[in-house]
């Protein structure tokens, strides 16, 4: 079990060893003005072994230290992200992934045309973001991509910790979820959950710390064709918070959805 002295350890999170480890630590620049989004993204990327610098404005992004890849939000307070992307590309070949809540195809097309290498629509999961970072890195900096067949020679790990849905049991602090038996315990005490409450918890725990949108949860836990009242989701979240014993387990991200996090006063594993 990793300890606080282990550089791969993150309090309250599972240790994740990248399946395709980079030859050296990649430094990312996250340009995002909303701390509710930036915090979980940075936490998740740190778990995957990335070093992340964070700025909140286009001006700060243009004056920031050199990064290996830039994650650029288009909705910045001082400049349009498209203009930031254009300025960055005019002086550098650094890979850029746009992060946008804009639904118009035109915005995405313009961003790609002015130099972005990929885009990701909000809300998103950390694993999808990591997959896109790796894909862009393979295209733009193939020397940073270390195939598994050469990883052993480089002294890098060949296996990763399985993702939550790939195994039966997942532990987050005092919370344990057994997907095979659909059992949940907290501090060793069994919780009695309804089928929907379990599915909701399992969905949030599939990417702990990441924001899951209301629609994403409804599509996964209920049905893609569910047209009932969305209030039912709030009712289930409230019931689940009550059974977990601390509302801090499930944080509301206003206007977006929910995220699962180990409360600060809970024991860490």
N, C-alpha and C positions, 0 to 999 in steps of 0.2 A: 504494500500500500504506500502511495507517495506521501511524503511528509512536507511540512512547511519549508524544509531546507531543500527540497527537490524543486528545481526551476520549472518543472512541468506541472507543479501542483497549483490548483486554483481552489480557494476555499469554497466549499459547498457545491463543487462541480465534479463530474467524473473526469478522469484523466483520459485524454484522447490523443493517441499517437497517430499522426497522419499516415495514410496508406501509401502515399507517394511523397516521402519527405524531401524537402528542398535541400540542396547542397549546403545552404547556410540559411540563417534566419532571415526571412523576408521582412522588410520594413514597409508598412503600408501607411498611407496618409488618408484618413477619413475626414471628408469635408461634409459636415452635417450640423445644422444649427439646433436640432431638437435633441436635447439630452435624453429624452425618453426612448429615443431610437438609438442614439450613439452609444449609450451605456451598455445595453445588452449586446449590441454588435461587437463592441470592443472586447467585452468579456468572453463572448463566444470565439472570436478570432484568437484571443490569447490562449484559449484552451487548445486550439489547433496549432499552436506554436508560432503564430505571427506576432511581430512587434508592431504596435499601432500607435501612431501619433494622431491627435484629434484637433481640428480647428473648426470654427463655426461660421466663417465668412469667406467670400471669394477673395477679398484682399489678403487675408491671412494665408489662404491656400497658395496664392501667387508668390508670397514671400517666405513660405515654409521651406525647411531643409529638404534636401533631395530624398525622394522615396523610390522604392522599387515598383510601386503600383499605387494609383490614386483611386479611391472610391469617392465619387463626386455626386453630391445631391444637387439636383437642378433648382430646387426652391430655396435659394439663399437670401438672407435679409438685405445684402448690399449690392449684389450683382446677380444677373441671371446665370445659372450654371452653364448654359450654352456658351456665353461669353467667356467664362472662366476656362472652359474646355478649349475654346479657340485660342485663347492666350497661352495656355499651357502647351498646346500642340505647336504653336508658332516657334517655341524656343526649346522644346524637348520632345523626345520620342518615348517618354515614360508611358507605360500602359495606363489607360483610364477606363474604369467601369462606371457608367452613370447609374445613379440610384434615383428613381423618380416615382412620384405619386401621380404624375400626369397621365391621363388616359388617352390623350390624343396621339395617334400614330405619327403625326407630323413632327411632334417634339422629339420622338425617338429617332426618326429618320434624320432630322437636322443634326442631332447630337452625334450620330454615327458619321454623318458627312463632314462635320467639322473636326473629326479626329478621335472620337471615343472608340474604344475597341469592343465594348459590349455594354449592355444595359440590363438593369434588373428593376422590376416593378415592385413597389411597396404594396402590401407587406410581404416579407420574404423570410425564409428560414436561414439560419447560419450555415447549414450544410449546403444549401443551394449556392449561397454566396461563395463558400470555400471552393465548391466545384467550378464555379465560373472563374475565380481567381486562378485556379490551377490550369483551366483550359486556356485562358488568356496568356498565362506564363509559358505554357508549352508552345504557343504560337510565336510569342514575342521574344522570349528568352529561353530557348531550348536547353541552354547550358545549365539552367537552374533546375531542370526537370531530371530527376535521378531515377531511371528505370529500376524496377525491383531486382532485376538480375545483377545490377551493379551495387545495390544497396549494401549487401553484406561486405563487399570489398571496401566500402567506404565506412564501415563500422556503424551503419544506420539500421534501425529496427526493420524487420521484414514483415511484421504483423502489427495490426492496429487493434485497439480495443473495439469490440463489436458495438455497433450502434444499438440503442435501446430496443428497437423493434426486431433486431436480429437475435435476441436472446430472451430467455424467460424472465430473468429477475433483474431489476434495476433499483439501485439505492441512491437516494438524494438526501443527504443528511440523515435524519431519523426516519425518513419515509422510504418504505420498500414497496415496490410494485412487482407482482408476479403475473406476467401476461399469460402464462400457461394455465394457471389455476384461477386467474382473475381475482386474486387475493391482494389486499393492501393492508399493511401494518404501519403504525407510527409509534416509535419507541417500543417496538415489539408487541404493541396492542392492536389486535385485528379491528379493522373498520368495516362496518356494514354499509356497502354502497349499492345503489340501484345499478342495473346494467348501463343506463345512460351516464350516470355519475362516474362509473369506472371508465367508460369509453372517453368521456371528457377529460378525466385525469390522465389517461394514457396518451391522448392526443397532445395535451400540454407538455407532458413529460417526454414526448418523442424528440423534442428540441428544447430542453430546459433553458430558460433565460431569453429565448427568442419570443418575439411578439407573434401571436396567432390571431389573424383577423376574425371578426365575428362570422363573416361569410365562409371563411376557410373552415372554421369549427363546425358550422351548420352543415356544410357540404360533407365533411368527414364523419362527424358523430351522428348526424341525423340523416340527411339524404341530399344529393345534389339538386333534386327536384322538390325540396321541402319549401312549402309556401305558407307555413303556419306563422304565428306571431313570433318575432325574434325575442320577445320577452321571456320565452321559455328558456333561452340560454341563460339569461340573468338569474332566473329562478334556480337552475341547476348549479350555476356558479356559487350562488349564495348558500345552497345546501351543502355543496362540497367544502366551501370555506368553513362552515360550521362544524362539519365532521372532522376536518383536519385539525381543528382546535385553535387556529390562528388565521385570521383573514389575510395576513401578509403572505401566505403561501401563494395566493393567486392575485397578482397585481392587475388592476385595470389600467390600460393605456387608452386614455380618453380619445374617442373618435376613431380608434383602430380596433382594439380587441383586448386580449388578455395574455399574460405571461406567467409561467410558473417559476418561483424562486424560493430558495431556502431562507426562511426568516433569519434575521441577524442574530437573534438570541437562541437559535436552535443549534444543537451539537452538529459539528461538521464531520463528514467522513471522507 
